[in-house]
Amino acid sequence: MPISETEVHLDPDALAAQLADDVRAGLTATPRTIPPKYFYDARGSRLFDEITRLPEYYPTRTERAILVDHAKEIALVTGARSLVELGSGTSEKTRLLLDALRDAGSLETFVPLDVDPAILAEAAEAVAAEYPGVTVAPVVADFERHLTLLPRHPRRLLAFLGSTIGNLDPGQRAHFLGEVRATLVEGDAFLLGTDLVKAEERLVAAYDDSAGVTAQFDLNVLRVLSRELGADLDPDAFVHRAVWVAEHDRVEMRLESVRDQRVRIEALDLDVDLAAGEQVRTEISTKFRRAGVERELATAGLRMTHWWTDVDGDFALSLSVPA
């Protein structure tokens, strides 16, 4: 089947304006922040792909193992005719779901959603070539803003993998899950990947690997801001930190200024003074417990029907339907 015309809900001008707004708000806040979505230019995406293969970074391979064990069950339980992947990237792990749904005889449509049209086009072409009987309908959009605009195919399975939901703070998660519920109708389902609470040393190591790849990934956001906003951010003036914040059950990635410095962001006509040792938070990665996941889903109007983990209880996939 052909690739459908790409739906675009996020044009380059809107994306640039959002970047400017987010960076202005984040760097003038206390504590200072930069949203993690801006890690992922071409270099950042390559670095993250490298991270997923590191010995310390267990989430990707663990989630994949759960999908290997349970994709067939997910396909049979949902009977999904349309698979919608939120934040699809290269759609690599999604092949396991596509295979299972195809083998079950129900799959008709695949809808990858991503903010990056180039990555989206590449993934759409690859999936269309590998699954000739499936219509691929790409959507350029932000999963935090455009879920209610998703195409209304019958019996949709929305997949949000990789524990990306952990990058959202509690208020953002509540809003996101509310939007998920708003777009679901009877017969639809929601598959969610969540990383689970475990020993602090394992968690910190996953975000501060011995090879320094995660540090490069973190520092890359400075290159993105320098390129896109004319910022004079010197990566050598910062060091990467990963910190476990027990009261929030989350790892925080931060960039720490190694000296007193004034940063000029030309496109924003903004100067930011950073003291030596001051930190800019670039990512939160919340870790979950089953009861908390179930509670957040229920608050949004979703009823969890299935919960699958690996044998060590490191990661979970949950399936929910409208309550």
ZADO-1210 file (C-alpha; in nm, 4 decimals, padded with zeros to 6 digits):
<atoms>
<atom x="00.0000" y="00.0000" z="00.0000" code="MET" pos="1"/>
<atom x="00.1242" y="00.3570" z="-00.0630" code="PRO" pos="2"/>
<atom x="00.2323" y="00.6057" z="00.2005" code="ILE" pos="3"/>
<atom x="-00.0532" y="00.8467" z="00.2652" code="SER" pos="4"/>
<atom x="00.0084" y="01.2190" z="00.2376" code="GLU" pos="5"/>
<atom x="00.1751" y="01.3350" z="00.5568" code="THR" pos="6"/>
<atom x="-00.0499" y="01.5261" z="00.7969" code="GLU" pos="7"/>
<atom x="00.1377" y="01.8311" z="00.9254" code="VAL" pos="8"/>
<atom x="00.0273" y="01.9988" z="01.2473" code="HIS" pos="9"/>
<atom x="00.3672" y="02.1462" z="01.3286" code="LEU" pos="10"/>
<atom x="00.5416" y="02.3519" z="01.0587" code="ASP" pos="11"/>
<atom x="00.9045" y="02.4659" z="01.0867" code="PRO" pos="12"/>
<atom x="00.8050" y="02.8228" z="01.1822" code="ASP" pos="13"/>
<atom x="00.5835" y="02.6974" z="01.4647" code="ALA" pos="14"/>
<atom x="00.8599" y="02.4657" z="01.5857" code="LEU" pos="15"/>
<atom x="01.1125" y="02.7509" z="01.5855" code="ALA" pos="16"/>
<atom x="00.8724" y="02.9763" z="01.7764" code="ALA" pos="17"/>
<atom x="00.8108" y="02.7001" z="02.0311" code="GLN" pos="18"/>
<atom x="01.1866" y="02.6522" z="02.0770" code="LEU" pos="19"/>
<atom x="01.2313" y="03.0245" z="02.1396" code="ALA" pos="20"/>
<atom x="00.9424" y="03.0362" z="02.3876" code="ASP" pos="21"/>
<atom x="01.0586" y="02.7240" z="02.5725" code="ASP" pos="22"/>
<atom x="01.4193" y="02.8395" z="02.6036" code="VAL" pos="23"/>
<atom x="01.3247" y="03.1893" z="02.7191" code="ARG" pos="24"/>
<atom x="01.0872" y="03.0498" z="02.9802" code="ALA" pos="25"/>
<atom x="01.3300" y="02.7793" z="03.0942" code="GLY" pos="26"/>
<atom x="01.6454" y="02.9894" z="03.1238" code="LEU" pos="27"/>
<atom x="01.4685" y="03.2684" z="03.3123" code="THR" pos="28"/>
<atom x="01.3031" y="03.0250" z="03.5565" code="ALA" pos="29"/>
<atom x="01.4280" y="02.8987" z="03.8921" code="THR" pos="30"/>
<atom x="01.5762" y="02.6433" z="03.8642" code="PRO" pos="31"/>
<atom x="01.6837" y="02.7008" z="03.5059" code="ARG" pos="32"/>
<atom x="01.5707" y="02.4344" z="03.2568" code="THR" pos="33"/>
<atom x="01.5941" y="02.3360" z="02.8907" code="ILE" pos="34"/>
<atom x="01.3251" y="02.0925" z="02.7638" code="PRO" pos="35"/>
<atom x="01.4657" y="01.7503" z="02.6634" code="PRO" pos="36"/>
<atom x="01.2838" y="01.7496" z="02.3295" code="LYS" pos="37"/>
<atom x="01.5639" y="01.9728" z="02.1948" code="TYR" pos="38"/>
<atom x="01.8292" y="01.7026" z="02.2381" code="PHE" pos="39"/>
<atom x="01.7154" y="01.5394" z="01.9171" code="TYR" pos="40"/>
<atom x="01.8778" y="01.7015" z="01.6180" code="ASP" pos="41"/>
<atom x="02.0555" y="01.4607" z="01.3807" code="ALA" pos="42"/>
<atom x="02.3632" y="01.4373" z="01.6049" code="ARG" pos="43"/>
<atom x="02.1541" y="01.4008" z="01.9205" code="GLY" pos="44"/>
<atom x="01.9501" y="01.1219" z="01.7657" code="SER" pos="45"/>
<atom x="02.2679" y="00.9356" z="01.6696" code="ARG" pos="46"/>
<atom x="02.4065" y="00.9755" z="02.0214" code="LEU" pos="47"/>
<atom x="02.0839" y="00.8509" z="02.1774" code="PHE" pos="48"/>
<atom x="02.0883" y="00.5482" z="01.9508" code="ASP" pos="49"/>
<atom x="02.4402" y="00.4817" z="02.0808" code="GLU" pos="50"/>
<atom x="02.3180" y="00.5234" z="02.4400" code="ILE" pos="51"/>
<atom x="02.0516" y="00.2568" z="02.3921" code="THR" pos="52"/>
<atom x="02.3269" y="00.0036" z="02.3172" code="ARG" pos="53"/>
<atom x="02.5420" y="00.0834" z="02.6219" code="LEU" pos="54"/>
<atom x="02.5735" y="-00.1804" z="02.8975" code="PRO" pos="55"/>
<atom x="02.4519" y="00.0652" z="03.1640" code="GLU" pos="56"/>
<atom x="02.1401" y="00.1680" z="02.9721" code="TYR" pos="57"/>
<atom x="01.8930" y="-00.1151" z="03.0298" code="TYR" pos="58"/>
<atom x="01.5517" y="00.0419" z="02.9371" code="PRO" pos="59"/>
<atom x="01.5610" y="-00.0086" z="02.5590" code="THR" pos="60"/>
<atom x="01.6695" y="-00.3726" z="02.5557" code="ARG" pos="61"/>
<atom x="01.4447" y="-00.4575" z="02.8522" code="THR" pos="62"/>
<atom x="01.1357" y="-00.3062" z="02.6913" code="GLU" pos="63"/>
<atom x="01.2217" y="-00.4858" z="02.3691" code="ARG" pos="64"/>
<atom x="01.2448" y="-00.8182" z="02.5582" code="ALA" pos="65"/>
<atom x="00.8977" y="-00.7595" z="02.7052" code="ILE" pos="66"/>
<atom x="00.7630" y="-00.6908" z="02.3553" code="LEU" pos="67"/>
<atom x="00.9281" y="-01.0079" z="02.2237" code="VAL" pos="68"/>
<atom x="00.7483" y="-01.2056" z="02.4946" code="ASP" pos="69"/>
<atom x="00.4091" y="-01.0332" z="02.4783" code="HIS" pos="70"/>
<atom x="00.3541" y="-00.8662" z="02.1380" code="ALA" pos="71"/>
<atom x="00.1424" y="-01.1582" z="02.0187" code="LYS" pos="72"/>
<atom x="-00.0777" y="-01.1323" z="02.3282" code="GLU" pos="73"/>
<atom x="-00.1086" y="-00.7546" z="02.2813" code="ILE" pos="74"/>
<atom x="-00.2202" y="-00.8100" z="01.9219" code="ALA" pos="75"/>
<atom x="-00.4781" y="-01.0720" z="02.0187" code="LEU" pos="76"/>
<atom x="-00.6145" y="-00.8737" z="02.3148" code="VAL" pos="77"/>
<atom x="-00.6517" y="-00.5464" z="02.1237" code="THR" pos="78"/>
<atom x="-00.7421" y="-00.6734" z="01.7763" code="GLY" pos="79"/>
<atom x="-00.5971" y="-00.3412" z="01.6629" code="ALA" pos="80"/>
<atom x="-00.6486" y="-00.2469" z="01.3002" code="ARG" pos="81"/>
<atom x="-00.4438" y="00.0720" z="01.3344" code="SER" pos="82"/>
<atom x="-00.1172" y="00.1180" z="01.5267" code="LEU" pos="83"/>
<atom x="-00.0365" y="00.4773" z="01.6253" code="VAL" pos="84"/>
<atom x="00.3154" y="00.5348" z="01.7572" code="GLU" pos="85"/>
<atom x="00.3669" y="00.8566" z="01.9540" code="LEU" pos="86"/>
<atom x="00.7182" y="00.9988" z="01.9222" code="GLY" pos="87"/>
<atom x="00.8005" y="00.7321" z="01.6684" code="SER" pos="88"/>
<atom x="01.1617" y="00.8142" z="01.5791" code="GLY" pos="89"/>
<atom x="01.2922" y="00.5267" z="01.3671" code="THR" pos="90"/>
<atom x="01.0074" y="00.2918" z="01.4758" code="SER" pos="91"/>
<atom x="01.2610" y="00.0143" z="01.5439" code="GLU" pos="92"/>
<atom x="01.0927" y="-00.1579" z="01.8411" code="LYS" pos="93"/>
<atom x="00.7546" y="-00.1039" z="01.6786" code="THR" pos="94"/>
<atom x="00.8385" y="-00.3750" z="01.4247" code="ARG" pos="95"/>
<atom x="00.7579" y="-00.6289" z="01.6967" code="LEU" pos="96"/>
<atom x="00.4052" y="-00.4896" z="01.7324" code="LEU" pos="97"/>
<atom x="00.3627" y="-00.4535" z="01.3563" code="LEU" pos="98"/>
<atom x="00.4704" y="-00.8152" z="01.3060" code="ASP" pos="99"/>
<atom x="00.2301" y="-00.9410" z="01.5727" code="ALA" pos="100"/>
<atom x="-00.0663" y="-00.7399" z="01.4434" code="LEU" pos="101"/>
<atom x="00.0059" y="-00.8428" z="01.0844" code="ARG" pos="102"/>
<atom x="00.0360" y="-01.2082" z="01.1838" code="ASP" pos="103"/>
<atom x="-00.2939" y="-01.1807" z="01.3743" code="ALA" pos="104"/>
<atom x="-00.4539" y="-01.0594" z="01.0514" code="GLY" pos="105"/>
<atom x="-00.5903" y="-00.7322" z="01.1905" code="SER" pos="106"/>
<atom x="-00.3358" y="-00.4649" z="01.0884" code="LEU" pos="107"/>
<atom x="-00.4461" y="-00.2172" z="00.8225" code="GLU" pos="108"/>
<atom x="-00.2788" y="00.1147" z="00.9073" code="THR" pos="109"/>
<atom x="00.0368" y="00.2405" z="01.0774" code="PHE" pos="110"/>
<atom x="00.0435" y="00.6025" z="01.1969" code="VAL" pos="111"/>
<atom x="00.3895" y="00.7200" z="01.3076" code="PRO" pos="112"/>
<atom x="00.3871" y="01.0592" z="01.4822" code="LEU" pos="113"/>
<atom x="00.7006" y="01.2680" z="01.5336" code="ASP" pos="114"/>
<atom x="00.8133" y="01.6326" z="01.5382" code="VAL" pos="115"/>
<atom x="01.0967" y="01.5641" z="01.2933" code="ASP" pos="116"/>
<atom x="00.9655" y="01.5363" z="00.9346" code="PRO" pos="117"/>
<atom x="01.2957" y="01.3966" z="00.8014" code="ALA" pos="118"/>
<atom x="01.3125" y="01.1093" z="01.0520" code="ILE" pos="119"/>
<atom x="00.9392" y="01.0516" z="01.0032" code="LEU" pos="120"/>
<atom x="00.9723" y="01.0254" z="00.6236" code="ALA" pos="121"/>
<atom x="01.2626" y="00.7818" z="00.6571" code="GLU" pos="122"/>
<atom x="01.0720" y="00.5611" z="00.9034" code="ALA" pos="123"/>
<atom x="00.7541" y="00.5720" z="00.6932" code="ALA" pos="124"/>
<atom x="00.9375" y="00.4618" z="00.3800" code="GLU" pos="125"/>
<atom x="01.1101" y="00.1761" z="00.5627" code="ALA" pos="126"/>
<atom x="00.7846" y="00.0481" z="00.7170" code="VAL" pos="127"/>
<atom x="00.5958" y="00.0794" z="00.3870" code="ALA" pos="128"/>
<atom x="00.8650" y="-00.1306" z="00.2163" code="ALA" pos="129"/>
<atom x="00.8650" y="-00.3956" z="00.4905" code="GLU" pos="130"/>
<atom x="00.4848" y="-00.4211" z="00.5268" code="TYR" pos="131"/>
<atom x="00.3420" y="-00.3941" z="00.1748" code="PRO" pos="132"/>
<atom x="-00.0144" y="-00.4662" z="00.2833" code="GLY" pos="133"/>
<atom x="-00.0237" y="-00.1820" z="00.5375" code="VAL" pos="134"/>
<atom x="-00.1127" y="00.1824" z="00.4728" code="THR" pos="135"/>
<atom x="00.1423" y="00.4147" z="00.6375" code="VAL" pos="136"/>
<atom x="-00.0026" y="00.7519" z="00.7370" code="ALA" pos="137"/>
<atom x="00.2691" y="00.9769" z="00.8905" code="PRO" pos="138"/>
<atom x="00.1801" y="01.2728" z="01.1124" code="VAL" pos="139"/>
<atom x="00.4164" y="01.5625" z="01.1913" code="VAL" pos="140"/>
<atom x="00.3014" y="01.6731" z="01.5339" code="ALA" pos="141"/>
<atom x="00.3905" y="01.7165" z="01.9003" code="ASP" pos="142"/>
<atom x="00.2397" y="01.4471" z="02.1231" code="PHE" pos="143"/>
<atom x="00.2003" y="01.7055" z="02.4012" code="GLU" pos="144"/>
<atom x="-00.0168" y="01.9316" z="02.1836" code="ARG" pos="145"/>
<atom x="-00.1846" y="01.7506" z="01.8946" code="HIS" pos="146"/>
<atom x="-00.3214" y="01.4152" z="02.0141" code="LEU" pos="147"/>
<atom x="-00.6854" y="01.5100" z="01.9597" code="THR" pos="148"/>
<atom x="-00.6026" y="01.5758" z="01.5914" code="LEU" pos="149"/>
<atom x="-00.4965" y="01.2161" z="01.5264" code="LEU" pos="150"/>
<atom x="-00.6720" y="01.0391" z="01.2373" code="PRO" pos="151"/>
<atom x="-00.9795" y="00.8435" z="01.3468" code="ARG" pos="152"/>
<atom x="-00.9077" y="00.4948" z="01.2186" code="HIS" pos="153"/>
<atom x="-01.1080" y="00.2051" z="01.3702" code="PRO" pos="154"/>
<atom x="-00.9673" y="00.0005" z="01.6608" code="ARG" pos="155"/>
<atom x="-00.6540" y="00.2043" z="01.7219" code="ARG" pos="156"/>
<atom x="-00.3680" y="00.1007" z="01.9482" code="LEU" pos="157"/>
<atom x="-00.1770" y="00.4078" z="02.0679" code="LEU" pos="158"/>
<atom x="00.1772" y="00.3102" z="02.1674" code="ALA" pos="159"/>
<atom x="00.3943" y="00.5388" z="02.3811" code="PHE" pos="160"/>
<atom x="00.7129" y="00.3436" z="02.4389" code="LEU" pos="161"/>
<atom x="01.0582" y="00.3998" z="02.5876" code="GLY" pos="162"/>
<atom x="00.9296" y="00.5461" z="02.9172" code="SER" pos="163"/>
<atom x="00.9233" y="00.8841" z="02.7443" code="THR" pos="164"/>
<atom x="00.6333" y="00.9670" z="02.9758" code="ILE" pos="165"/>
<atom x="00.8949" y="00.9867" z="03.2523" code="GLY" pos="166"/>
<atom x="01.0329" y="01.3038" z="03.0879" code="ASN" pos="167"/>
<atom x="00.7101" y="01.4833" z="03.1775" code="LEU" pos="168"/>
<atom x="00.6500" y="01.6341" z="03.5202" code="ASP" pos="169"/>
<atom x="00.3322" y="01.5329" z="03.7091" code="PRO" pos="170"/>
<atom x="00.1254" y="01.8185" z="03.5666" code="GLY" pos="171"/>
<atom x="00.2418" y="01.7477" z="03.2132" code="GLN" pos="172"/>
<atom x="00.1702" y="01.3763" z="03.2581" code="ARG" pos="173"/>
<atom x="-00.1819" y="01.4488" z="03.3797" code="ALA" pos="174"/>
<atom x="-00.2451" y="01.6724" z="03.0786" code="HIS" pos="175"/>
<atom x="-00.0946" y="01.4208" z="02.8353" code="PHE" pos="176"/>
<atom x="-00.2941" y="01.1268" z="02.9721" code="LEU" pos="177"/>
<atom x="-00.6086" y="01.3399" z="02.9640" code="GLY" pos="178"/>
<atom x="-00.5437" y="01.4087" z="02.5949" code="GLU" pos="179"/>
<atom x="-00.4861" y="01.0361" z="02.5354" code="VAL" pos="180"/>
<atom x="-00.8241" y="00.9634" z="02.6939" code="ARG" pos="181"/>
<atom x="-00.9887" y="01.2391" z="02.4893" code="ALA" pos="182"/>
<atom x="-00.8716" y="01.0870" z="02.1605" code="THR" pos="183"/>
<atom x="-00.9646" y="00.7264" z="02.2478" code="LEU" pos="184"/>
<atom x="-01.3033" y="00.5771" z="02.1651" code="VAL" pos="185"/>
<atom x="-01.4580" y="00.2411" z="02.2459" code="GLU" pos="186"/>
<atom x="-01.2422" y="-00.0316" z="02.0924" code="GLY" pos="187"/>
<atom x="-00.9188" y="00.1711" z="02.1146" code="ASP" pos="188"/>
<atom x="-00.6361" y="00.0925" z="02.3587" code="ALA" pos="189"/>
<atom x="-00.3234" y="00.2595" z="02.4983" code="PHE" pos="190"/>
<atom x="00.0116" y="00.0813" z="02.5385" code="LEU" pos="191"/>
<atom x="00.2493" y="00.2609" z="02.7760" code="LEU" pos="192"/>
<atom x="00.6143" y="00.1900" z="02.8569" code="GLY" pos="193"/>
<atom x="00.7339" y="00.2869" z="03.2059" code="THR" pos="194"/>
<atom x="01.0729" y="00.2466" z="03.3712" code="ASP" pos="195"/>
<atom x="01.0408" y="00.1222" z="03.7297" code="LEU" pos="196"/>
<atom x="01.2031" y="00.2330" z="04.0562" code="VAL" pos="197"/>
<atom x="01.5211" y="00.0392" z="04.1391" code="LYS" pos="198"/>
<atom x="01.8595" y="00.0805" z="04.3076" code="ALA" pos="199"/>
<atom x="01.9969" y="00.4352" z="04.2874" code="GLU" pos="200"/>
<atom x="02.3373" y="00.3291" z="04.1574" code="GLU" pos="201"/>
<atom x="02.1849" y="00.1494" z="03.8578" code="ARG" pos="202"/>
<atom x="01.9628" y="00.4441" z="03.7781" code="LEU" pos="203"/>
<atom x="02.2408" y="00.7023" z="03.7954" code="VAL" pos="204"/>
<atom x="02.4762" y="00.4817" z="03.5892" code="ALA" pos="205"/>
<atom x="02.2129" y="00.4570" z="03.3146" code="ALA" pos="206"/>
<atom x="02.2292" y="00.8371" z="03.2756" code="TYR" pos="207"/>
<atom x="02.6028" y="00.8820" z="03.3376" code="ASP" pos="208"/>
<atom x="02.7727" y="00.5966" z="03.1520" code="ASP" pos="209"/>
<atom x="03.1426" y="00.5218" z="03.1865" code="SER" pos="210"/>
<atom x="03.2084" y="00.5920" z="02.8166" code="ALA" pos="211"/>
<atom x="03.0711" y="00.9456" z="02.8460" code="GLY" pos="212"/>
<atom x="02.8175" y="00.9084" z="02.5647" code="VAL" pos="213"/>
<atom x="02.5311" y="01.0442" z="02.7761" code="THR" pos="214"/>
<atom x="02.7464" y="01.3433" z="02.8670" code="ALA" pos="215"/>
<atom x="02.7974" y="01.4156" z="02.4949" code="GLN" pos="216"/>
<atom x="02.4225" y="01.3774" z="02.4404" code="PHE" pos="217"/>
<atom x="02.3447" y="01.6209" z="02.7231" code="ASP" pos="218"/>
<atom x="02.6003" y="01.8779" z="02.6044" code="LEU" pos="219"/>
<atom x="02.4665" y="01.8506" z="02.2486" code="ASN" pos="220"/>
<atom x="02.1616" y="02.0555" z="02.3455" code="VAL" pos="221"/>
<atom x="02.3967" y="02.3538" z="02.3824" code="LEU" pos="222"/>
<atom x="02.5015" y="02.3111" z="02.0187" code="ARG" pos="223"/>
<atom x="02.1350" y="02.3018" z="01.9171" code="VAL" pos="224"/>
<atom x="02.0641" y="02.6318" z="02.0955" code="LEU" pos="225"/>
<atom x="02.3800" y="02.7897" z="01.9570" code="SER" pos="226"/>
<atom x="02.2819" y="02.6937" z="01.6020" code="ARG" pos="227"/>
<atom x="01.9091" y="02.7684" z="01.6200" code="GLU" pos="228"/>
<atom x="01.9073" y="03.0761" z="01.8459" code="LEU" pos="229"/>
<atom x="02.2515" y="03.2288" z="01.7982" code="GLY" pos="230"/>
<atom x="02.3535" y="03.1476" z="02.1548" code="ALA" pos="231"/>
<atom x="02.7193" y="03.1693" z="02.2544" code="ASP" pos="232"/>
<atom x="02.7036" y="02.8523" z="02.4621" code="LEU" pos="233"/>
<atom x="03.0419" y="02.6832" z="02.4931" code="ASP" pos="234"/>
<atom x="03.0088" y="02.3076" z="02.5675" code="PRO" pos="235"/>
<atom x="03.3531" y="02.3202" z="02.7328" code="ASP" pos="236"/>
<atom x="03.2105" y="02.5595" z="02.9919" code="ALA" pos="237"/>
<atom x="02.9702" y="02.2947" z="03.1256" code="PHE" pos="238"/>
<atom x="02.9876" y="01.9439" z="03.2695" code="VAL" pos="239"/>
<atom x="02.7191" y="01.6759" z="03.2705" code="HIS" pos="240"/>
<atom x="02.5611" y="01.5626" z="03.5977" code="ARG" pos="241"/>
<atom x="02.3073" y="01.2858" z="03.6696" code="ALA" pos="242"/>
<atom x="02.1352" y="01.3030" z="04.0092" code="VAL" pos="243"/>
<atom x="01.8770" y="01.0756" z="04.1739" code="TRP" pos="244"/>
<atom x="01.6044" y="01.2872" z="04.3398" code="VAL" pos="245"/>
<atom x="01.4418" y="01.0415" z="04.5790" code="ALA" pos="246"/>
<atom x="01.1471" y="01.2585" z="04.6823" code="GLU" pos="247"/>
<atom x="01.0273" y="01.2674" z="04.3198" code="HIS" pos="248"/>
<atom x="01.1418" y="00.9156" z="04.2178" code="ASP" pos="249"/>
<atom x="01.3378" y="01.0556" z="03.9276" code="ARG" pos="250"/>
<atom x="01.6806" y="01.1000" z="03.7752" code="VAL" pos="251"/>
<atom x="01.7635" y="01.4538" z="03.6703" code="GLU" pos="252"/>
<atom x="02.0204" y="01.5337" z="03.4030" code="MET" pos="253"/>
<atom x="02.1821" y="01.8711" z="03.4540" code="ARG" pos="254"/>
<atom x="02.4498" y="02.0841" z="03.2901" code="LEU" pos="255"/>
<atom x="02.6703" y="02.2535" z="03.5474" code="GLU" pos="256"/>
<atom x="02.8560" y="02.5750" z="03.4695" code="SER" pos="257"/>
<atom x="03.2271" y="02.5336" z="03.5402" code="VAL" pos="258"/>
<atom x="03.2803" y="02.9084" z="03.5821" code="ARG" pos="259"/>
<atom x="03.1005" y="03.2377" z="03.6204" code="ASP" pos="260"/>
<atom x="02.9758" y="03.3267" z="03.2738" code="GLN" pos="261"/>
<atom x="02.7311" y="03.5444" z="03.0833" code="ARG" pos="262"/>
<atom x="02.5534" y="03.3676" z="02.7983" code="VAL" pos="263"/>
<atom x="02.4134" y="03.5727" z="02.5117" code="ARG" pos="264"/>
<atom x="02.1154" y="03.4329" z="02.3178" code="ILE" pos="265"/>
<atom x="02.0932" y="03.6622" z="02.0186" code="GLU" pos="266"/>
<atom x="01.7581" y="03.5492" z="01.8755" code="ALA" pos="267"/>
<atom x="01.5922" y="03.6156" z="02.2117" code="LEU" pos="268"/>
<atom x="01.7857" y="03.9352" z="02.2876" code="ASP" pos="269"/>
<atom x="01.8579" y="03.7686" z="02.6207" code="LEU" pos="270"/>
<atom x="02.1619" y="03.7581" z="02.8478" code="ASP" pos="271"/>
<atom x="02.1793" y="03.4874" z="03.1146" code="VAL" pos="272"/>
<atom x="02.4296" y="03.5090" z="03.4000" code="ASP" pos="273"/>
<atom x="02.5414" y="03.1723" z="03.5343" code="LEU" pos="274"/>
<atom x="02.7517" y="03.1326" z="03.8465" code="ALA" pos="275"/>
<atom x="03.0226" y="02.8688" z="03.8773" code="ALA" pos="276"/>
<atom x="02.8512" y="02.5503" z="03.9951" code="GLY" pos="277"/>
<atom x="02.5041" y="02.6634" z="03.8858" code="GLU" pos="278"/>
<atom x="02.3063" y="02.3889" z="03.7151" code="GLN" pos="279"/>
<atom x="02.0596" y="02.3920" z="03.4256" code="VAL" pos="280"/>
<atom x="01.8209" y="02.0954" z="03.4300" code="ARG" pos="281"/>
<atom x="01.7932" y="01.9384" z="03.0859" code="THR" pos="282"/>
<atom x="01.5855" y="01.6279" z="03.1579" code="GLU" pos="283"/>
<atom x="01.3823" y="01.4558" z="03.4233" code="ILE" pos="284"/>
<atom x="01.3349" y="01.0800" z="03.4002" code="SER" pos="285"/>
<atom x="01.0716" y="00.9669" z="03.6458" code="THR" pos="286"/>
<atom x="01.0659" y="00.6050" z="03.7587" code="LYS" pos="287"/>
<atom x="00.7356" y="00.4413" z="03.8439" code="PHE" pos="288"/>
<atom x="00.5617" y="00.1833" z="04.0598" code="ARG" pos="289"/>
<atom x="00.2582" y="-00.0089" z="03.9376" code="ARG" pos="290"/>
<atom x="00.0185" y="00.1515" z="04.1852" code="ALA" pos="291"/>
<atom x="00.1258" y="00.4987" z="04.0746" code="GLY" pos="292"/>
<atom x="00.0873" y="00.4196" z="03.7049" code="VAL" pos="293"/>
<atom x="-00.2560" y="00.2709" z="03.7639" code="GLU" pos="294"/>
<atom x="-00.3596" y="00.5742" z="03.9693" code="ARG" pos="295"/>
<atom x="-00.2462" y="00.8260" z="03.7071" code="GLU" pos="296"/>
<atom x="-00.4242" y="00.6337" z="03.4319" code="LEU" pos="297"/>
<atom x="-00.7428" y="00.6095" z="03.6377" code="ALA" pos="298"/>
<atom x="-00.7374" y="00.9827" z="03.7120" code="THR" pos="299"/>
<atom x="-00.7300" y="01.0428" z="03.3352" code="ALA" pos="300"/>
<atom x="-01.0260" y="00.8078" z="03.2790" code="GLY" pos="301"/>
<atom x="-00.8263" y="00.5041" z="03.1664" code="LEU" pos="302"/>
<atom x="-00.8589" y="00.1519" z="03.3075" code="ARG" pos="303"/>
<atom x="-00.5468" y="-00.0657" z="03.3115" code="MET" pos="304"/>
<atom x="-00.6246" y="-00.4155" z="03.1848" code="THR" pos="305"/>
<atom x="-00.2751" y="-00.5679" z="03.1574" code="HIS" pos="306"/>
<atom x="00.0689" y="-00.5174" z="03.3163" code="TRP" pos="307"/>
<atom x="00.3772" y="-00.6934" z="03.1792" code="TRP" pos="308"/>
<atom x="00.7314" y="-00.6745" z="03.3199" code="THR" pos="309"/>
<atom x="01.0649" y="-00.8426" z="03.2636" code="ASP" pos="310"/>
<atom x="01.1707" y="-01.1139" z="03.5102" code="VAL" pos="311"/>
<atom x="01.3737" y="-00.8655" z="03.7176" code="ASP" pos="312"/>
<atom x="01.0946" y="-00.6092" z="03.7383" code="GLY" pos="313"/>
<atom x="01.3055" y="-00.3346" z="03.5804" code="ASP" pos="314"/>
<atom x="01.0539" y="-00.2095" z="03.3225" code="PHE" pos="315"/>
<atom x="00.6824" y="-00.2404" z="03.2511" code="ALA" pos="316"/>
<atom x="00.4383" y="-00.2235" z="02.9646" code="LEU" pos="317"/>
<atom x="00.0774" y="-00.1562" z="03.0543" code="SER" pos="318"/>
<atom x="-00.2357" y="-00.1746" z="02.8416" code="LEU" pos="319"/>
<atom x="-00.5320" y="00.0503" z="02.9160" code="SER" pos="320"/>
<atom x="-00.8732" y="00.1188" z="02.7679" code="VAL" pos="321"/>
<atom x="-01.1288" y="00.3967" z="02.8202" code="PRO" pos="322"/>
<atom x="-01.2916" y="00.3534" z="03.1606" code="ALA" pos="323"/>
</atoms>
